[in-house]
């Protein structure tokens, strides 16, 4: 049996069913809401609670599985079909500013550099480069080596005459000299590694190297902007995003559990309210066109919502009960 409503309530419901009345009501509500202080809507504790609920592990997992994973797959397909270059995504001003930042001399902390060069892989690389360089130097003394070798450089000297007269004697001596030189080179590298590493740190932290690294960074930046988007997408295909996405809910939960990060949220919301809290909400819209656009969007959603809500039996029952008291 339908709820019997007073005549005035019935007329109200009839009017709310029309777009004009619903729009007038929404306009009143929107203007009232815009005149309220910002702190009416924003509270540090509520903001933190809202983040906790919105980014709860189950919520994040649902978002990842329902939207993010498929969205990234669609993005990959888009990037593979993209005909532009990476630099197309930066406006001229942003590109110039980023390039200027890249061109600054790179200042590396010597303590950090020492930690890097002490890594086994770095020491192995330096040792290999130096030993190979010394080996190549030693090879120049061999017949047929770079520059004709030691014997070749002596030509028809007494050494060359003695080599011929000795029936290959000097060839054997050359091999012994070569072996001793290589052995000495390896010993030199091993015994001088600490000095080599310290000199490496000194060179990397020198002003000249800082300028060189800045120039290299600019070249790298320019090269990155010139890359076709397709090539970046192809390189990204080597990354298994599924494994990364699987860790996302746990990573978000880990961050939200950190007291220092939670305090950052509270501090920043309080800092925002210290500036904007007593202002009416409309003051956040410095551009009248932006405010008008927001009102238009809210109205477009709220008017049909009010009409539908006013037509529900639950609202009619509530309204009849409220007006009967």
VEXSEBA-484990 format. One line per field, with one value per residue (C-alpha): residue number from 1; x, y, z; residue in three letters. Coordinates in nm, 3 decimals, decimal comma. Each point is the difference from the previous one (the first is absolute). Layout:
N
seq = [NUM | ...]
X = [X | ...]
Y = [Y | ...]
Z = [Z | ...]
type = [ALA | ...]
This chain:
325
seq = [1 | 2 | 3 | 4 | 5 | 6 | 7 | 8 | 9 | 10 | 11 | 12 | 13 | 14 | 15 | 16 | 17 | 18 | 19 | 20 | 21 | 22 | 23 | 24 | 25 | 26 | 27 | 28 | 29 | 30 | 31 | 32 | 33 | 34 | 35 | 36 | 37 | 38 | 39 | 40 | 41 | 42 | 43 | 44 | 45 | 46 | 47 | 48 | 49 | 50 | 51 | 52 | 53 | 54 | 55 | 56 | 57 | 58 | 59 | 60 | 61 | 62 | 63 | 64 | 65 | 66 | 67 | 68 | 69 | 70 | 71 | 72 | 73 | 74 | 75 | 76 | 77 | 78 | 79 | 80 | 81 | 82 | 83 | 84 | 85 | 86 | 87 | 88 | 89 | 90 | 91 | 92 | 93 | 94 | 95 | 96 | 97 | 98 | 99 | 100 | 101 | 102 | 103 | 104 | 105 | 106 | 107 | 108 | 109 | 110 | 111 | 112 | 113 | 114 | 115 | 116 | 117 | 118 | 119 | 120 | 121 | 122 | 123 | 124 | 125 | 126 | 127 | 128 | 129 | 130 | 131 | 132 | 133 | 134 | 135 | 136 | 137 | 138 | 139 | 140 | 141 | 142 | 143 | 144 | 145 | 146 | 147 | 148 | 149 | 150 | 151 | 152 | 153 | 154 | 155 | 156 | 157 | 158 | 159 | 160 | 161 | 162 | 163 | 164 | 165 | 166 | 167 | 168 | 169 | 170 | 171 | 172 | 173 | 174 | 175 | 176 | 177 | 178 | 179 | 180 | 181 | 182 | 183 | 184 | 185 | 186 | 187 | 188 | 189 | 190 | 191 | 192 | 193 | 194 | 195 | 196 | 197 | 198 | 199 | 200 | 201 | 202 | 203 | 204 | 205 | 206 | 207 | 208 | 209 | 210 | 211 | 212 | 213 | 214 | 215 | 216 | 217 | 218 | 219 | 220 | 221 | 222 | 223 | 224 | 225 | 226 | 227 | 228 | 229 | 230 | 231 | 232 | 233 | 234 | 235 | 236 | 237 | 238 | 239 | 240 | 241 | 242 | 243 | 244 | 245 | 246 | 247 | 248 | 249 | 250 | 251 | 252 | 253 | 254 | 255 | 256 | 257 | 258 | 259 | 260 | 261 | 262 | 263 | 264 | 265 | 266 | 267 | 268 | 269 | 270 | 271 | 272 | 273 | 274 | 275 | 276 | 277 | 278 | 279 | 280 | 281 | 282 | 283 | 284 | 285 | 286 | 287 | 288 | 289 | 290 | 291 | 292 | 293 | 294 | 295 | 296 | 297 | 298 | 299 | 300 | 301 | 302 | 303 | 304 | 305 | 306 | 307 | 308 | 309 | 310 | 311 | 312 | 313 | 314 | 315 | 316 | 317 | 318 | 319 | 320 | 321 | 322 | 323 | 324 | 325]
X = [0,000 | 0,140 | 0,096 | -0,267 | 0,173 | -0,127 | -0,099 | 0,296 | 0,245 | -0,155 | 0,036 | 0,369 | 0,068 | -0,171 | 0,215 | 0,320 | -0,080 | 0,036 | 0,350 | -0,055 | -0,081 | 0,273 | 0,252 | -0,108 | 0,042 | 0,343 | 0,106 | -0,098 | 0,193 | 0,309 | 0,015 | -0,048 | 0,278 | 0,235 | -0,055 | 0,106 | 0,356 | 0,243 | 0,058 | -0,366 | 0,102 | 0,365 | 0,129 | 0,346 | -0,123 | -0,283 | 0,239 | 0,231 | -0,293 | -0,129 | 0,343 | 0,012 | -0,338 | 0,054 | 0,343 | -0,076 | 0,172 | -0,326 | -0,093 | 0,341 | -0,005 | -0,345 | 0,111 | 0,313 | -0,179 | -0,311 | 0,151 | 0,375 | 0,130 | -0,228 | 0,062 | 0,376 | -0,046 | -0,203 | 0,267 | 0,268 | -0,195 | -0,042 | 0,372 | 0,095 | -0,222 | 0,115 | 0,173 | 0,156 | 0,311 | 0,051 | 0,069 | -0,351 | -0,139 | 0,189 | -0,094 | 0,279 | 0,030 | 0,019 | 0,251 | 0,225 | -0,019 | 0,074 | 0,293 | 0,140 | -0,022 | 0,175 | 0,283 | 0,101 | 0,331 | -0,064 | 0,130 | 0,066 | 0,072 | 0,351 | -0,128 | -0,273 | 0,256 | 0,228 | -0,289 | -0,063 | 0,360 | 0,035 | -0,261 | 0,151 | -0,149 | 0,152 | 0,342 | -0,011 | -0,083 | 0,282 | 0,249 | -0,096 | 0,033 | 0,341 | 0,136 | -0,120 | 0,159 | 0,331 | -0,018 | -0,039 | 0,299 | 0,206 | -0,104 | 0,167 | 0,336 | -0,079 | 0,113 | -0,290 | -0,159 | -0,122 | 0,275 | 0,183 | 0,075 | 0,318 | 0,209 | -0,149 | 0,067 | 0,365 | 0,024 | 0,359 | 0,140 | 0,237 | -0,299 | -0,139 | 0,342 | 0,037 | -0,346 | 0,096 | 0,337 | -0,147 | -0,218 | -0,325 | 0,160 | -0,143 | -0,342 | 0,005 | 0,127 | -0,283 | -0,253 | 0,153 | -0,002 | -0,363 | -0,096 | 0,184 | -0,163 | -0,347 | 0,066 | 0,130 | -0,300 | -0,244 | 0,190 | 0,001 | -0,375 | -0,066 | 0,231 | -0,116 | -0,375 | -0,063 | 0,188 | -0,183 | -0,337 | 0,085 | 0,119 | -0,322 | -0,201 | 0,213 | -0,047 | -0,376 | -0,047 | 0,223 | -0,157 | 0,103 | -0,171 | -0,309 | -0,017 | 0,060 | -0,279 | -0,231 | 0,071 | -0,057 | -0,331 | -0,112 | 0,093 | -0,186 | -0,303 | -0,006 | 0,037 | -0,284 | -0,235 | 0,084 | -0,089 | -0,308 | -0,277 | -0,017 | 0,357 | -0,070 | -0,312 | 0,203 | 0,258 | -0,279 | -0,124 | 0,296 | -0,147 | -0,253 | -0,260 | -0,214 | 0,268 | 0,023 | -0,377 | -0,023 | 0,210 | -0,201 | -0,265 | 0,266 | 0,222 | -0,283 | -0,090 | 0,364 | 0,014 | -0,331 | 0,122 | 0,303 | -0,050 | 0,230 | -0,203 | -0,328 | 0,136 | 0,093 | -0,364 | -0,124 | 0,258 | -0,074 | -0,378 | 0,041 | 0,232 | -0,261 | -0,274 | 0,218 | -0,005 | -0,339 | -0,206 | -0,200 | -0,055 | -0,328 | 0,028 | -0,058 | 0,325 | 0,198 | -0,117 | 0,206 | -0,138 | -0,369 | -0,019 | 0,136 | -0,262 | -0,277 | 0,117 | 0,003 | -0,355 | -0,118 | 0,149 | -0,148 | -0,339 | 0,005 | 0,041 | -0,205 | -0,321 | -0,098 | 0,122 | -0,239 | -0,286 | 0,059 | 0,046 | -0,318 | -0,193 | 0,106 | -0,249 | 0,259 | 0,026 | -0,376 | -0,049 | 0,264 | -0,146 | -0,354 | 0,118 | 0,204 | -0,287 | -0,251 | 0,191]
Y = [0,000 | 0,338 | 0,246 | 0,268 | 0,340 | 0,341 | 0,217 | 0,235 | -0,287 | -0,145 | 0,328 | 0,019 | -0,344 | 0,089 | 0,310 | -0,187 | -0,234 | 0,288 | 0,094 | 0,372 | -0,050 | -0,258 | 0,229 | 0,294 | -0,215 | -0,121 | 0,358 | 0,106 | -0,292 | 0,062 | 0,370 | -0,075 | -0,256 | 0,242 | 0,260 | -0,235 | 0,015 | -0,250 | -0,157 | -0,108 | -0,264 | -0,061 | -0,137 | -0,154 | -0,308 | -0,060 | 0,046 | -0,267 | -0,232 | 0,052 | -0,092 | -0,312 | -0,118 | 0,094 | -0,169 | -0,304 | -0,313 | -0,152 | 0,325 | 0,032 | -0,364 | 0,043 | 0,312 | -0,173 | -0,312 | 0,178 | 0,310 | 0,059 | -0,325 | 0,022 | 0,373 | -0,051 | -0,269 | 0,242 | 0,268 | -0,237 | -0,053 | 0,376 | 0,068 | -0,270 | 0,173 | 0,352 | 0,185 | 0,277 | 0,045 | 0,028 | 0,373 | 0,059 | -0,040 | 0,308 | 0,356 | 0,236 | 0,164 | -0,330 | -0,139 | 0,305 | -0,011 | -0,373 | 0,042 | 0,281 | -0,220 | -0,284 | 0,231 | 0,089 | -0,145 | -0,331 | 0,022 | -0,344 | -0,058 | -0,154 | -0,219 | -0,136 | -0,054 | -0,195 | -0,230 | -0,053 | -0,077 | -0,240 | -0,224 | -0,322 | 0,047 | 0,350 | -0,115 | -0,292 | 0,236 | 0,243 | -0,282 | -0,158 | 0,328 | 0,080 | -0,352 | -0,011 | 0,339 | -0,113 | -0,328 | 0,194 | 0,213 | -0,311 | -0,143 | 0,293 | -0,157 | -0,319 | -0,044 | 0,096 | 0,198 | 0,358 | 0,210 | -0,312 | -0,118 | 0,057 | -0,205 | 0,179 | 0,340 | -0,088 | -0,094 | -0,063 | 0,101 | -0,210 | -0,158 | -0,105 | -0,133 | -0,195 | -0,147 | -0,135 | -0,119 | -0,171 | -0,223 | 0,104 | 0,055 | 0,353 | -0,135 | -0,213 | 0,293 | 0,217 | -0,258 | -0,001 | 0,378 | 0,000 | -0,251 | 0,200 | 0,323 | -0,152 | -0,152 | 0,333 | 0,181 | -0,233 | 0,043 | 0,377 | 0,010 | -0,225 | 0,195 | 0,342 | -0,062 | 0,222 | 0,286 | -0,056 | 0,007 | 0,316 | 0,168 | -0,110 | 0,170 | 0,314 | 0,016 | -0,063 | 0,273 | 0,256 | 0,319 | -0,094 | -0,340 | 0,168 | 0,223 | -0,297 | -0,195 | 0,300 | 0,010 | -0,375 | 0,040 | 0,257 | -0,235 | -0,282 | 0,225 | 0,110 | -0,360 | -0,113 | 0,266 | -0,107 | -0,364 | -0,128 | -0,087 | -0,341 | -0,082 | 0,089 | -0,217 | -0,287 | 0,036 | 0,008 | -0,336 | -0,164 | 0,100 | -0,238 | 0,244 | -0,275 | -0,077 | 0,370 | 0,043 | -0,301 | 0,189 | 0,324 | -0,067 | -0,104 | 0,295 | 0,249 | -0,159 | 0,020 | 0,371 | 0,076 | -0,180 | 0,227 | 0,255 | 0,252 | 0,000 | 0,022 | 0,299 | 0,159 | -0,029 | 0,157 | 0,279 | 0,086 | 0,003 | 0,225 | 0,226 | 0,018 | 0,088 | 0,268 | 0,178 | -0,095 | -0,135 | 0,316 | 0,092 | -0,092 | -0,297 | 0,221 | 0,187 | -0,305 | 0,070 | 0,301 | -0,023 | 0,080 | -0,227 | -0,289 | 0,065 | 0,019 | -0,324 | -0,177 | 0,120 | -0,115 | -0,347 | -0,036 | 0,116 | -0,244 | -0,290 | 0,129 | 0,107 | -0,343 | -0,153 | 0,222 | -0,085 | -0,372 | 0,024 | 0,206 | -0,269 | -0,286 | -0,150 | 0,027 | 0,378 | 0,040 | -0,203 | 0,201 | 0,328 | -0,102 | -0,109 | 0,319 | 0,229 | -0,191 | 0,067]
Z = [0,000 | -0,101 | 0,272 | 0,046 | 0,008 | 0,099 | -0,296 | 0,046 | 0,003 | -0,311 | -0,183 | 0,111 | -0,140 | -0,324 | -0,033 | 0,085 | -0,284 | -0,247 | -0,121 | 0,073 | 0,370 | 0,048 | -0,165 | 0,220 | 0,311 | -0,112 | -0,075 | 0,353 | 0,148 | -0,214 | 0,082 | 0,369 | -0,015 | -0,175 | 0,271 | 0,280 | 0,139 | -0,148 | 0,342 | -0,005 | -0,251 | 0,087 | 0,327 | 0,055 | 0,183 | -0,247 | -0,291 | 0,139 | 0,067 | -0,354 | -0,141 | 0,218 | -0,123 | -0,364 | -0,013 | 0,214 | -0,137 | -0,124 | -0,175 | -0,167 | -0,106 | -0,156 | -0,184 | -0,129 | -0,122 | -0,133 | -0,157 | 0,027 | -0,152 | -0,304 | -0,029 | -0,014 | -0,264 | -0,210 | 0,053 | -0,125 | -0,319 | -0,040 | 0,048 | -0,252 | -0,256 | 0,092 | -0,283 | 0,208 | 0,210 | 0,375 | -0,024 | -0,138 | 0,351 | 0,131 | -0,081 | -0,110 | 0,344 | 0,188 | -0,250 | 0,039 | 0,380 | 0,014 | -0,238 | 0,214 | 0,308 | -0,183 | -0,108 | 0,354 | 0,119 | 0,173 | 0,356 | 0,141 | 0,367 | 0,040 | 0,283 | -0,228 | -0,279 | 0,234 | 0,088 | -0,372 | -0,098 | 0,291 | -0,160 | -0,133 | -0,348 | -0,033 | 0,121 | -0,243 | -0,286 | 0,086 | 0,049 | -0,332 | -0,190 | 0,149 | -0,047 | -0,360 | -0,067 | 0,149 | -0,195 | -0,322 | 0,096 | 0,066 | -0,336 | -0,174 | 0,094 | -0,187 | -0,361 | -0,218 | 0,279 | -0,026 | -0,157 | -0,116 | 0,352 | 0,195 | -0,241 | -0,297 | 0,155 | 0,046 | -0,367 | -0,097 | 0,336 | 0,199 | 0,171 | -0,332 | -0,110 | 0,325 | -0,044 | -0,341 | 0,117 | 0,302 | -0,213 | 0,172 | 0,341 | 0,023 | -0,090 | 0,311 | 0,206 | -0,141 | 0,111 | 0,349 | 0,008 | -0,112 | 0,270 | 0,266 | -0,116 | 0,008 | 0,341 | 0,123 | -0,147 | 0,175 | 0,327 | -0,047 | -0,052 | 0,300 | 0,229 | -0,117 | 0,005 | 0,303 | -0,164 | -0,329 | 0,173 | 0,192 | -0,320 | -0,169 | 0,276 | -0,028 | -0,377 | 0,016 | 0,261 | -0,174 | -0,145 | -0,352 | 0,025 | 0,144 | -0,308 | -0,229 | 0,167 | -0,036 | -0,373 | -0,020 | 0,183 | -0,259 | -0,282 | 0,173 | 0,055 | -0,364 | -0,113 | 0,225 | -0,137 | -0,354 | 0,067 | -0,183 | 0,243 | -0,169 | 0,102 | 0,364 | -0,008 | -0,142 | 0,279 | 0,258 | -0,128 | 0,173 | 0,338 | 0,153 | 0,127 | 0,149 | 0,257 | 0,090 | 0,023 | 0,231 | 0,254 | -0,022 | 0,271 | 0,248 | -0,088 | 0,046 | 0,334 | 0,106 | -0,076 | 0,173 | 0,312 | 0,035 | 0,278 | -0,167 | -0,322 | 0,189 | 0,185 | -0,333 | -0,111 | 0,323 | -0,012 | -0,362 | 0,047 | 0,304 | -0,200 | -0,276 | 0,249 | 0,158 | -0,337 | -0,144 | 0,292 | 0,075 | -0,364 | -0,166 | -0,229 | -0,306 | 0,080 | -0,113 | -0,355 | -0,107 | -0,352 | -0,047 | -0,302 | 0,207 | 0,272 | -0,257 | -0,159 | 0,337 | 0,078 | -0,342 | 0,050 | 0,349 | -0,123 | -0,291 | 0,244 | 0,293 | -0,177 | -0,137 | 0,327 | 0,200 | -0,235 | 0,036 | 0,376 | 0,044 | -0,184 | 0,229 | 0,243 | 0,276 | -0,039 | -0,027 | 0,319 | 0,182 | -0,119 | 0,096 | 0,344 | 0,050 | -0,096 | 0,210 | 0,323]
type = [UNK | UNK | UNK | UNK | UNK | UNK | UNK | UNK | UNK | UNK | UNK | UNK | UNK | UNK | UNK | UNK | UNK | UNK | UNK | UNK | UNK | UNK | UNK | UNK | UNK | UNK | UNK | UNK | UNK | UNK | UNK | UNK | UNK | UNK | UNK | UNK | UNK | UNK | UNK | UNK | UNK | UNK | UNK | UNK | UNK | UNK | UNK | UNK | UNK | UNK | UNK | UNK | UNK | UNK | UNK | UNK | UNK | UNK | UNK | UNK | UNK | UNK | UNK | UNK | UNK | UNK | UNK | UNK | UNK | UNK | UNK | UNK | UNK | UNK | UNK | UNK | UNK | UNK | UNK | UNK | UNK | UNK | UNK | UNK | UNK | UNK | UNK | UNK | UNK | UNK | UNK | UNK | UNK | UNK | UNK | UNK | UNK | UNK | UNK | UNK | UNK | UNK | UNK | UNK | UNK | UNK | UNK | UNK | UNK | UNK | UNK | UNK | UNK | UNK | UNK | UNK | UNK | UNK | UNK | UNK | UNK | UNK | UNK | UNK | UNK | UNK | UNK | UNK | UNK | UNK | UNK | UNK | UNK | UNK | UNK | UNK | UNK | UNK | UNK | UNK | UNK | UNK | UNK | UNK | UNK | UNK | UNK | UNK | UNK | UNK | UNK | UNK | UNK | UNK | UNK | UNK | UNK | UNK | UNK | UNK | UNK | UNK | UNK | UNK | UNK | UNK | UNK | UNK | UNK | UNK | UNK | UNK | UNK | UNK | UNK | UNK | UNK | UNK | UNK | UNK | UNK | UNK | UNK | UNK | UNK | UNK | UNK | UNK | UNK | UNK | UNK | UNK | UNK | UNK | UNK | UNK | UNK | UNK | UNK | UNK | UNK | UNK | UNK | UNK | UNK | UNK | UNK | UNK | UNK | UNK | UNK | UNK | UNK | UNK | UNK | UNK | UNK | UNK | UNK | UNK | UNK | UNK | UNK | UNK | UNK | UNK | UNK | UNK | UNK | UNK | UNK | UNK | UNK | UNK | UNK | UNK | UNK | UNK | UNK | UNK | UNK | UNK | UNK | UNK | UNK | UNK | UNK | UNK | UNK | UNK | UNK | UNK | UNK | UNK | UNK | UNK | UNK | UNK | UNK | UNK | UNK | UNK | UNK | UNK | UNK | UNK | UNK | UNK | UNK | UNK | UNK | UNK | UNK | UNK | UNK | UNK | UNK | UNK | UNK | UNK | UNK | UNK | UNK | UNK | UNK | UNK | UNK | UNK | UNK | UNK | UNK | UNK | UNK | UNK | UNK | UNK | UNK | UNK | UNK | UNK | UNK | UNK | UNK | UNK | UNK | UNK | UNK | UNK | UNK | UNK | UNK | UNK | UNK | UNK | UNK | UNK | UNK | UNK | UNK | UNK | UNK | UNK | UNK | UNK | UNK]
